[in-house]
Amino acid sequence: MNFLKSIGLFLLILGFWCGSVLGALYLIERHRLQDSGVLEGNGPNG
């Protein structure tokens, strides 16, 4: 059971890390796409 517990903890940390990285990449890419004018917005202010 201790093995399964460590596996669960590892998956939890891995999922949290992946979520953080994907979230950061999403914010960066979204900001860059808005600057490029690829995404349609309500003007220069977004």
PDBQT receptor file of N, H, CA, C and O in Angstrom, charges set to zero:
ATOM      1  N   MET A   1       0.832  -1.203   0.000  1.00  0.00    +0.000 N 
ATOM      2  CA  MET A   1       0.000   0.000   0.000  1.00  0.00    +0.000 C 
ATOM      3  C   MET A   1       0.871   1.259   0.000  1.00  0.00    +0.000 C 
ATOM      4  O   MET A   1       0.498   2.291  -0.558  1.00  0.00    +0.000 OA
ATOM      5  N   ASN A   2       2.026   1.151   0.632  1.00  0.00    +0.000 N 
ATOM      6  H   ASN A   2       2.329   0.313   1.085  1.00  0.00    +0.000 HD
ATOM      7  CA  ASN A   2       2.929   2.300   0.666  1.00  0.00    +0.000 C 
ATOM      8  C   ASN A   2       3.412   2.636  -0.742  1.00  0.00    +0.000 C 
ATOM      9  O   ASN A   2       3.636   3.800  -1.073  1.00  0.00    +0.000 OA
ATOM     10  N   PHE A   3       3.569   1.593  -1.570  1.00  0.00    +0.000 N 
ATOM     11  H   PHE A   3       3.387   0.647  -1.301  1.00  0.00    +0.000 HD
ATOM     12  CA  PHE A   3       4.008   1.798  -2.952  1.00  0.00    +0.000 C 
ATOM     13  C   PHE A   3       2.942   2.566  -3.735  1.00  0.00    +0.000 C 
ATOM     14  O   PHE A   3       3.255   3.506  -4.466  1.00  0.00    +0.000 OA
ATOM     15  N   LEU A   4       1.682   2.157  -3.574  1.00  0.00    +0.000 N 
ATOM     16  H   LEU A   4       1.428   1.394  -2.980  1.00  0.00    +0.000 HD
ATOM     17  CA  LEU A   4       0.590   2.844  -4.263  1.00  0.00    +0.000 C 
ATOM     18  C   LEU A   4       0.463   4.283  -3.777  1.00  0.00    +0.000 C 
ATOM     19  O   LEU A   4       0.133   5.183  -4.550  1.00  0.00    +0.000 OA
ATOM     20  N   LYS A   5       0.726   4.490  -2.497  1.00  0.00    +0.000 N 
ATOM     21  H   LYS A   5       0.994   3.759  -1.869  1.00  0.00    +0.000 HD
ATOM     22  CA  LYS A   5       0.632   5.835  -1.927  1.00  0.00    +0.000 C 
ATOM     23  C   LYS A   5       1.693   6.742  -2.544  1.00  0.00    +0.000 C 
ATOM     24  O   LYS A   5       1.412   7.893  -2.877  1.00  0.00    +0.000 OA
ATOM     25  N   SER A   6       2.909   6.225  -2.696  1.00  0.00    +0.000 N 
ATOM     26  H   SER A   6       3.137   5.290  -2.425  1.00  0.00    +0.000 HD
ATOM     27  CA  SER A   6       3.982   7.024  -3.294  1.00  0.00    +0.000 C 
ATOM     28  C   SER A   6       3.701   7.282  -4.772  1.00  0.00    +0.000 C 
ATOM     29  O   SER A   6       4.019   8.350  -5.293  1.00  0.00    +0.000 OA
ATOM     30  N   ILE A   7       3.100   6.292  -5.446  1.00  0.00    +0.000 N 
ATOM     31  H   ILE A   7       2.842   5.424  -5.023  1.00  0.00    +0.000 HD
ATOM     32  CA  ILE A   7       2.749   6.464  -6.861  1.00  0.00    +0.000 C 
ATOM     33  C   ILE A   7       1.699   7.570  -7.004  1.00  0.00    +0.000 C 
ATOM     34  O   ILE A   7       1.788   8.415  -7.895  1.00  0.00    +0.000 OA
ATOM     35  N   GLY A   8       0.712   7.549  -6.116  1.00  0.00    +0.000 N 
ATOM     36  H   GLY A   8       0.640   6.862  -5.393  1.00  0.00    +0.000 HD
ATOM     37  CA  GLY A   8      -0.332   8.574  -6.161  1.00  0.00    +0.000 C 
ATOM     38  C   GLY A   8       0.240   9.959  -5.910  1.00  0.00    +0.000 C 
ATOM     39  O   GLY A   8      -0.144  10.928  -6.566  1.00  0.00    +0.000 OA
ATOM     40  N   LEU A   9       1.162  10.045  -4.956  1.00  0.00    +0.000 N 
ATOM     41  H   LEU A   9       1.473   9.258  -4.424  1.00  0.00    +0.000 HD
ATOM     42  CA  LEU A   9       1.787  11.332  -4.641  1.00  0.00    +0.000 C 
ATOM     43  C   LEU A   9       2.606  11.826  -5.832  1.00  0.00    +0.000 C 
ATOM     44  O   LEU A   9       2.603  13.017  -6.144  1.00  0.00    +0.000 OA
ATOM     45  N   PHE A  10       3.304  10.906  -6.493  1.00  0.00    +0.000 N 
ATOM     46  H   PHE A  10       3.306   9.938  -6.239  1.00  0.00    +0.000 HD
ATOM     47  CA  PHE A  10       4.108  11.257  -7.657  1.00  0.00    +0.000 C 
ATOM     48  C   PHE A  10       3.222  11.772  -8.786  1.00  0.00    +0.000 C 
ATOM     49  O   PHE A  10       3.539  12.776  -9.424  1.00  0.00    +0.000 OA
ATOM     50  N   LEU A  11       2.108  11.077  -9.029  1.00  0.00    +0.000 N 
ATOM     51  H   LEU A  11       1.851  10.262  -8.510  1.00  0.00    +0.000 HD
ATOM     52  CA  LEU A  11       1.184  11.496 -10.085  1.00  0.00    +0.000 C 
ATOM     53  C   LEU A  11       0.565  12.853  -9.752  1.00  0.00    +0.000 C 
ATOM     54  O   LEU A  11       0.332  13.672 -10.641  1.00  0.00    +0.000 OA
ATOM     55  N   LEU A  12       0.301  13.082  -8.466  1.00  0.00    +0.000 N 
ATOM     56  H   LEU A  12       0.490  12.416  -7.744  1.00  0.00    +0.000 HD
ATOM     57  CA  LEU A  12      -0.284  14.353  -8.050  1.00  0.00    +0.000 C 
ATOM     58  C   LEU A  12       0.677  15.503  -8.318  1.00  0.00    +0.000 C 
ATOM     59  O   LEU A  12       0.284  16.542  -8.848  1.00  0.00    +0.000 OA
ATOM     60  N   ILE A  13       1.942  15.308  -7.946  1.00  0.00    +0.000 N 
ATOM     61  H   ILE A  13       2.261  14.464  -7.516  1.00  0.00    +0.000 HD
ATOM     62  CA  ILE A  13       2.964  16.333  -8.180  1.00  0.00    +0.000 C 
ATOM     63  C   ILE A  13       3.190  16.531  -9.680  1.00  0.00    +0.000 C 
ATOM     64  O   ILE A  13       3.327  17.660 -10.152  1.00  0.00    +0.000 OA
ATOM     65  N   LEU A  14       3.228  15.429 -10.416  1.00  0.00    +0.000 N 
ATOM     66  H   LEU A  14       3.117  14.512 -10.033  1.00  0.00    +0.000 HD
ATOM     67  CA  LEU A  14       3.457  15.505 -11.858  1.00  0.00    +0.000 C 
ATOM     68  C   LEU A  14       2.314  16.256 -12.542  1.00  0.00    +0.000 C 
ATOM     69  O   LEU A  14       2.544  17.089 -13.419  1.00  0.00    +0.000 OA
ATOM     70  N   GLY A  15       1.082  15.953 -12.133  1.00  0.00    +0.000 N 
ATOM     71  H   GLY A  15       0.895  15.276 -11.421  1.00  0.00    +0.000 HD
ATOM     72  CA  GLY A  15      -0.075  16.625 -12.717  1.00  0.00    +0.000 C 
ATOM     73  C   GLY A  15      -0.071  18.115 -12.406  1.00  0.00    +0.000 C 
ATOM     74  O   GLY A  15      -0.388  18.938 -13.264  1.00  0.00    +0.000 OA
ATOM     75  N   PHE A  16       0.293  18.457 -11.162  1.00  0.00    +0.000 N 
ATOM     76  H   PHE A  16       0.551  17.788 -10.465  1.00  0.00    +0.000 HD
ATOM     77  CA  PHE A  16       0.341  19.860 -10.760  1.00  0.00    +0.000 C 
ATOM     78  C   PHE A  16       1.417  20.603 -11.544  1.00  0.00    +0.000 C 
ATOM     79  O   PHE A  16       1.211  21.740 -11.969  1.00  0.00    +0.000 OA
ATOM     80  N   TRP A  17       2.576  19.951 -11.735  1.00  0.00    +0.000 N 
ATOM     81  H   TRP A  17       2.743  19.027 -11.390  1.00  0.00    +0.000 HD
ATOM     82  CA  TRP A  17       3.681  20.571 -12.467  1.00  0.00    +0.000 C 
ATOM     83  C   TRP A  17       3.301  20.788 -13.929  1.00  0.00    +0.000 C 
ATOM     84  O   TRP A  17       3.529  21.859 -14.490  1.00  0.00    +0.000 OA
ATOM     85  N   CYS A  18       2.714  19.748 -14.540  1.00  0.00    +0.000 N 
ATOM     86  H   CYS A  18       2.529  18.878 -14.085  1.00  0.00    +0.000 HD
ATOM     87  CA  CYS A  18       2.307  19.853 -15.950  1.00  0.00    +0.000 C 
ATOM     88  C   CYS A  18       1.251  20.948 -16.113  1.00  0.00    +0.000 C 
ATOM     89  O   CYS A  18       1.283  21.709 -17.080  1.00  0.00    +0.000 OA
ATOM     90  N   GLY A  19       0.325  21.022 -15.171  1.00  0.00    +0.000 N 
ATOM     91  H   GLY A  19       0.298  20.404 -14.386  1.00  0.00    +0.000 HD
ATOM     92  CA  GLY A  19      -0.713  22.045 -15.240  1.00  0.00    +0.000 C 
ATOM     93  C   GLY A  19      -0.118  23.445 -15.166  1.00  0.00    +0.000 C 
ATOM     94  O   GLY A  19      -0.553  24.351 -15.876  1.00  0.00    +0.000 OA
ATOM     95  N   SER A  20       0.871  23.614 -14.308  1.00  0.00    +0.000 N 
ATOM     96  H   SER A  20       1.224  22.878 -13.731  1.00  0.00    +0.000 HD
ATOM     97  CA  SER A  20       1.510  24.923 -14.157  1.00  0.00    +0.000 C 
ATOM     98  C   SER A  20       2.251  25.314 -15.435  1.00  0.00    +0.000 C 
ATOM     99  O   SER A  20       2.168  26.455 -15.891  1.00  0.00    +0.000 OA
ATOM    100  N   VAL A  21       2.974  24.354 -16.004  1.00  0.00    +0.000 N 
ATOM    101  H   VAL A  21       3.042  23.427 -15.633  1.00  0.00    +0.000 HD
ATOM    102  CA  VAL A  21       3.742  24.621 -17.227  1.00  0.00    +0.000 C 
ATOM    103  C   VAL A  21       2.802  24.934 -18.385  1.00  0.00    +0.000 C 
ATOM    104  O   VAL A  21       3.026  25.890 -19.128  1.00  0.00    +0.000 OA
ATOM    105  N   LEU A  22       1.745  24.127 -18.542  1.00  0.00    +0.000 N 
ATOM    106  H   LEU A  22       1.563  23.350 -17.939  1.00  0.00    +0.000 HD
ATOM    107  CA  LEU A  22       0.802  24.350 -19.636  1.00  0.00    +0.000 C 
ATOM    108  C   LEU A  22       0.078  25.687 -19.454  1.00  0.00    +0.000 C 
ATOM    109  O   LEU A  22      -0.181  26.396 -20.426  1.00  0.00    +0.000 OA
ATOM    110  N   GLY A  23      -0.243  26.022 -18.215  1.00  0.00    +0.000 N 
ATOM    111  H   GLY A  23      -0.033  25.447 -17.425  1.00  0.00    +0.000 HD
ATOM    112  CA  GLY A  23      -0.914  27.291 -17.947  1.00  0.00    +0.000 C 
ATOM    113  C   GLY A  23      -0.025  28.472 -18.308  1.00  0.00    +0.000 C 
ATOM    114  O   GLY A  23      -0.486  29.445 -18.905  1.00  0.00    +0.000 OA
ATOM    115  N   ALA A  24       1.251  28.384 -17.945  1.00  0.00    +0.000 N 
ATOM    116  H   ALA A  24       1.625  27.593 -17.460  1.00  0.00    +0.000 HD
ATOM    117  CA  ALA A  24       2.194  29.460 -18.243  1.00  0.00    +0.000 C 
ATOM    118  C   ALA A  24       2.387  29.595 -19.754  1.00  0.00    +0.000 C 
ATOM    119  O   ALA A  24       2.394  30.703 -20.290  1.00  0.00    +0.000 OA
ATOM    120  N   LEU A  25       2.544  28.464 -20.431  1.00  0.00    +0.000 N 
ATOM    121  H   LEU A  25       2.539  27.564 -19.996  1.00  0.00    +0.000 HD
ATOM    122  CA  LEU A  25       2.725  28.492 -21.884  1.00  0.00    +0.000 C 
ATOM    123  C   LEU A  25       1.492  29.070 -22.566  1.00  0.00    +0.000 C 
ATOM    124  O   LEU A  25       1.606  29.818 -23.537  1.00  0.00    +0.000 OA
ATOM    125  N   TYR A  26       0.300  28.718 -22.052  1.00  0.00    +0.000 N 
ATOM    126  H   TYR A  26       0.207  28.111 -21.263  1.00  0.00    +0.000 HD
ATOM    127  CA  TYR A  26      -0.938  29.224 -22.635  1.00  0.00    +0.000 C 
ATOM    128  C   TYR A  26      -1.011  30.745 -22.505  1.00  0.00    +0.000 C 
ATOM    129  O   TYR A  26      -1.366  31.439 -23.458  1.00  0.00    +0.000 OA
ATOM    130  N   LEU A  27      -0.671  31.259 -21.318  1.00  0.00    +0.000 N 
ATOM    131  H   LEU A  27      -0.382  30.695 -20.544  1.00  0.00    +0.000 HD
ATOM    132  CA  LEU A  27      -0.718  32.703 -21.102  1.00  0.00    +0.000 C 
ATOM    133  C   LEU A  27       0.279  33.423 -22.000  1.00  0.00    +0.000 C 
ATOM    134  O   LEU A  27      -0.035  34.465 -22.575  1.00  0.00    +0.000 OA
ATOM    135  N   ILE A  28       1.492  32.860 -22.121  1.00  0.00    +0.000 N 
ATOM    136  H   ILE A  28       1.747  32.013 -21.654  1.00  0.00    +0.000 HD
ATOM    137  CA  ILE A  28       2.528  33.485 -22.950  1.00  0.00    +0.000 C 
ATOM    138  C   ILE A  28       2.114  33.474 -24.421  1.00  0.00    +0.000 C 
ATOM    139  O   ILE A  28       2.220  34.491 -25.107  1.00  0.00    +0.000 OA
ATOM    140  N   GLU A  29       1.647  32.329 -24.902  1.00  0.00    +0.000 N 
ATOM    141  H   GLU A  29       1.561  31.503 -24.345  1.00  0.00    +0.000 HD
ATOM    142  CA  GLU A  29       1.252  32.217 -26.307  1.00  0.00    +0.000 C 
ATOM    143  C   GLU A  29       0.051  33.107 -26.610  1.00  0.00    +0.000 C 
ATOM    144  O   GLU A  29      -0.013  33.723 -27.674  1.00  0.00    +0.000 OA
ATOM    145  N   ARG A  30      -0.903  33.177 -25.677  1.00  0.00    +0.000 N 
ATOM    146  H   ARG A  30      -0.851  32.676 -24.813  1.00  0.00    +0.000 HD
ATOM    147  CA  ARG A  30      -2.082  34.001 -25.901  1.00  0.00    +0.000 C 
ATOM    148  C   ARG A  30      -1.684  35.464 -26.004  1.00  0.00    +0.000 C 
ATOM    149  O   ARG A  30      -2.183  36.188 -26.865  1.00  0.00    +0.000 OA
ATOM    150  N   HIS A  31      -0.784  35.901 -25.127  1.00  0.00    +0.000 N 
ATOM    151  H   HIS A  31      -0.378  35.312 -24.427  1.00  0.00    +0.000 HD
ATOM    152  CA  HIS A  31      -0.330  37.291 -25.143  1.00  0.00    +0.000 C 
ATOM    153  C   HIS A  31       0.412  37.588 -26.443  1.00  0.00    +0.000 C 
ATOM    154  O   HIS A  31       0.246  38.658 -27.028  1.00  0.00    +0.000 OA
ATOM    155  N   ARG A  32       1.235  36.634 -26.892  1.00  0.00    +0.000 N 
ATOM    156  H   ARG A  32       1.370  35.764 -26.416  1.00  0.00    +0.000 HD
ATOM    157  CA  ARG A  32       2.012  36.835 -28.115  1.00  0.00    +0.000 C 
ATOM    158  C   ARG A  32       1.090  36.876 -29.330  1.00  0.00    +0.000 C 
ATOM    159  O   ARG A  32       1.301  37.673 -30.244  1.00  0.00    +0.000 OA
ATOM    160  N   LEU A  33       0.067  36.017 -29.343  1.00  0.00    +0.000 N 
ATOM    161  H   LEU A  33      -0.104  35.369 -28.601  1.00  0.00    +0.000 HD
ATOM    162  CA  LEU A  33      -0.861  36.000 -30.468  1.00  0.00    +0.000 C 
ATOM    163  C   LEU A  33      -1.674  37.293 -30.514  1.00  0.00    +0.000 C 
ATOM    164  O   LEU A  33      -1.979  37.798 -31.594  1.00  0.00    +0.000 OA
ATOM    165  N   GLN A  34      -2.024  37.826 -29.346  1.00  0.00    +0.000 N 
ATOM    166  H   GLN A  34      -1.777  37.415 -28.468  1.00  0.00    +0.000 HD
ATOM    167  CA  GLN A  34      -2.768  39.082 -29.323  1.00  0.00    +0.000 C 
ATOM    168  C   GLN A  34      -1.903  40.217 -29.861  1.00  0.00    +0.000 C 
ATOM    169  O   GLN A  34      -2.400  41.096 -30.565  1.00  0.00    +0.000 OA
ATOM    170  N   ASP A  35      -0.607  40.202 -29.532  1.00  0.00    +0.000 N 
ATOM    171  H   ASP A  35      -0.203  39.488 -28.961  1.00  0.00    +0.000 HD
ATOM    172  CA  ASP A  35       0.304  41.238 -30.030  1.00  0.00    +0.000 C 
ATOM    173  C   ASP A  35       0.450  41.139 -31.546  1.00  0.00    +0.000 C 
ATOM    174  O   ASP A  35       0.598  42.151 -32.231  1.00  0.00    +0.000 OA
ATOM    175  N   SER A  36       0.407  39.902 -32.067  1.00  0.00    +0.000 N 
ATOM    176  H   SER A  36       0.287  39.080 -31.510  1.00  0.00    +0.000 HD
ATOM    177  CA  SER A  36       0.563  39.702 -33.504  1.00  0.00    +0.000 C 
ATOM    178  C   SER A  36      -0.724  40.038 -34.242  1.00  0.00    +0.000 C 
ATOM    179  O   SER A  36      -0.711  40.220 -35.460  1.00  0.00    +0.000 OA
ATOM    180  N   GLY A  37      -1.830  40.121 -33.522  1.00  0.00    +0.000 N 
ATOM    181  H   GLY A  37      -1.840  39.974 -32.533  1.00  0.00    +0.000 HD
ATOM    182  CA  GLY A  37      -3.098  40.450 -34.159  1.00  0.00    +0.000 C 
ATOM    183  C   GLY A  37      -3.758  39.238 -34.777  1.00  0.00    +0.000 C 
ATOM    184  O   GLY A  37      -4.674  39.382 -35.587  1.00  0.00    +0.000 OA
ATOM    185  N   VAL A  38      -3.310  38.032 -34.410  1.00  0.00    +0.000 N 
ATOM    186  H   VAL A  38      -2.566  37.915 -33.752  1.00  0.00    +0.000 HD
ATOM    187  CA  VAL A  38      -3.906  36.819 -34.967  1.00  0.00    +0.000 C 
ATOM    188  C   VAL A  38      -5.301  36.612 -34.388  1.00  0.00    +0.000 C 
ATOM    189  O   VAL A  38      -6.245  36.294 -35.112  1.00  0.00    +0.000 OA
ATOM    190  N   LEU A  39      -5.417  36.796 -33.090  1.00  0.00    +0.000 N 
ATOM    191  H   LEU A  39      -4.650  37.054 -32.502  1.00  0.00    +0.000 HD
ATOM    192  CA  LEU A  39      -6.719  36.645 -32.445  1.00  0.00    +0.000 C 
ATOM    193  C   LEU A  39      -7.515  37.927 -32.609  1.00  0.00    +0.000 C 
ATOM    194  O   LEU A  39      -6.967  39.026 -32.518  1.00  0.00    +0.000 OA
ATOM    195  N   GLU A  40      -8.817  37.781 -32.852  1.00  0.00    +0.000 N 
ATOM    196  H   GLU A  40      -9.262  36.888 -32.926  1.00  0.00    +0.000 HD
ATOM    197  CA  GLU A  40      -9.648  38.960 -32.992  1.00  0.00    +0.000 C 
ATOM    198  C   GLU A  40     -10.054  39.474 -31.621  1.00  0.00    +0.000 C 
ATOM    199  O   GLU A  40     -10.502  38.714 -30.763  1.00  0.00    +0.000 OA
ATOM    200  N   GLY A  41      -9.887  40.787 -31.427  1.00  0.00    +0.000 N 
ATOM    201  H   GLY A  41      -9.523  41.405 -32.124  1.00  0.00    +0.000 HD
ATOM    202  CA  GLY A  41     -10.202  41.375 -30.121  1.00  0.00    +0.000 C 
ATOM    203  C   GLY A  41     -11.056  42.615 -30.292  1.00  0.00    +0.000 C 
ATOM    204  O   GLY A  41     -11.553  42.899 -31.382  1.00  0.00    +0.000 OA
ATOM    205  N   ASN A  42     -11.220  43.344 -29.212  1.00  0.00    +0.000 N 
ATOM    206  H   ASN A  42     -10.816  43.113 -28.327  1.00  0.00    +0.000 HD
ATOM    207  CA  ASN A  42     -12.032  44.554 -29.239  1.00  0.00    +0.000 C 
ATOM    208  C   ASN A  42     -11.183  45.799 -29.441  1.00  0.00    +0.000 C 
ATOM    209  O   ASN A  42     -11.629  46.912 -29.162  1.00  0.00    +0.000 OA
ATOM    210  N   GLY A  43      -9.967  45.616 -29.922  1.00  0.00    +0.000 N 
ATOM    211  H   GLY A  43      -9.604  44.712 -30.148  1.00  0.00    +0.000 HD
ATOM    212  CA  GLY A  43      -9.100  46.769 -30.136  1.00  0.00    +0.000 C 
ATOM    213  C   GLY A  43      -7.740  46.534 -29.512  1.00  0.00    +0.000 C 
ATOM    214  O   GLY A  43      -7.447  45.427 -29.061  1.00  0.00    +0.000 OA
ATOM    215  N   PRO A  44      -6.904  47.563 -29.482  1.00  0.00    +0.000 N 
ATOM    216  CA  PRO A  44      -5.542  47.441 -28.931  1.00  0.00    +0.000 C 
ATOM    217  C   PRO A  44      -5.557  47.084 -27.446  1.00  0.00    +0.000 C 
ATOM    218  O   PRO A  44      -4.628  46.449 -26.945  1.00  0.00    +0.000 OA
ATOM    219  N   ASN A  45      -6.605  47.490 -26.751  1.00  0.00    +0.000 N 
ATOM    220  H   ASN A  45      -7.360  48.005 -27.157  1.00  0.00    +0.000 HD
ATOM    221  CA  ASN A  45      -6.662  47.225 -25.313  1.00  0.00    +0.000 C 
ATOM    222  C   ASN A  45      -7.189  45.831 -25.000  1.00  0.00    +0.000 C 
ATOM    223  O   ASN A  45      -7.267  45.452 -23.831  1.00  0.00    +0.000 OA
ATOM    224  N   GLY A  46      -7.547  45.072 -26.008  1.00  0.00    +0.000 N 
ATOM    225  H   GLY A  46      -7.484  45.380 -26.957  1.00  0.00    +0.000 HD
ATOM    226  CA  GLY A  46      -8.045  43.739 -25.743  1.00  0.00    +0.000 C 
ATOM    227  C   GLY A  46      -9.516  43.779 -25.737  1.00  0.00    +0.000 C 
ATOM    228  O   GLY A  46     -10.161  42.750 -25.530  1.00  0.00    +0.000 OA
TER     229      GLY A  46
